[in-house]
Amino acid sequence: MGSVLALSSNPGHQNWPFSKDHLPSRWDAHPAHWDRPPRWERRDGRLPNPGSFHSLHRSCKDVFPHQIEGVKMIINKTLSSFFKVSHTLHLSAVSPSYYRFHVEHLQSDDYSKDKDAPALIGEMDSSGSLNAHALLHLTERVRARTVFQTQQSQFVTWQFETEYRGSDFTAAVTVANPDILRESVILVAHFLQSVSSGLVLGGELVYHRGRAEEGGILTLAGQYSGPNWVATLNAGKGGAHASYYHRANKQIQVGVEFEASTRTQETTASFGYQMDLPEANMVFRGMINSRCIIGGVLEKRLTPLPATLIMGAFVNHKGDKLQVGLGVNVG
């Protein structure tokens, strides 16, 4: 589970623009190297490790475009083999403009698939909000993660997660926002088991305790994958989240999502696709959903410059709204 903020959300984070919900933070996801390689690349005859619970729908979600609005500039700089920093300036007429400073301390980790596995990550914006993120590989199979989040001068999230990856299963426990004085805590337990080379079954148990309330939610999950497609389903008391990802060829990927919430009594169906044009150094992502929202983002690598131009537009036909964005990513 990426963040305590996600514990009370609908099944499957909704990335749709113009909604009343805030977009999920980048801190709600583990770094990509925690989930490599894809399960179907295992060819030694043994059952593969199923990966993390929070990454079950990642293949499908990566196909959908991320909303861009206003003008954004990102400058990335590698200071040394251990430090990387980035500066982000976002000017918007819809939401407050901000400046964000991001820094990473990298380590050489023998247990990681990537040589530069992030060890410490920090981020602060112009409003004074801070995100601190620590990733540690304690052993070859045990990984620990700590997250602290503040909004201006107040702590909003502090959580600790431990994950154990066996040869064909993954188990994780998260403790979020423990408060002895208020007698409150949130506990999250995940378990995934590879039943066959393509089938994974598991579940998530969320337990919340406070002075005025106490309860738990159980969600069951299943995933079946082939060489170029993945079908995933999460279902529980809070609702259901189903997704299907398919790689048609080297250039085209498509994804379909269905989300239903028993709390809000709302359902959403979405279709997204990604088109890679390596000869033109371009990647295009588009989407359309049942809320009459259509959007697309084009990324163009400006060779030989170390920069990427990002252009996006999202139209909400039902709400008669339009958002257009332009960004430059340097480094």
Salt bridges, closest charged atoms under 4 A:
ASP35 OD2 - ARG58 NH1 2.81
ASP35 OD1 - ARG165 NH2 3.21
ASP44 OD2 - ARG42 NE 2.83
ASP44 OD2 - ARG46 NH2 3.06
GLU104 OE2 - HIS102 NE2 3.06
ASP109 OD2 - HIS137 ND1 3.01
ASP114 OD2 - ARG36 NH1 3.18
GLU123 OE2 - ARG26 NH1 2.99
GLU123 OE1 - ARG100 NE 3.64
GLU123 OE2 - HIS102 ND1 3.18
GLU161 OE1 - HIS30 NE2 3.44
GLU161 OE1 - ARG145 NH1 3.40
GLU163 OE1 - ARG165 NE 2.95
ASP179 OD2 - ARG182 NE 3.87
GLU204 OE2 - HIS190 NE2 2.85
GLU213 OE2 - HIS208 ND1 3.87
GLU214 OE1 - ARG209 NH1 3.36
GLU257 OE2 - LYS61 NZ 3.17
GLU257 OE2 - HIS241 NE2 2.94
GLU266 OE1 - ARG291 NH2 3.45
GLU299 OE2 - ARG285 NH1 3.24
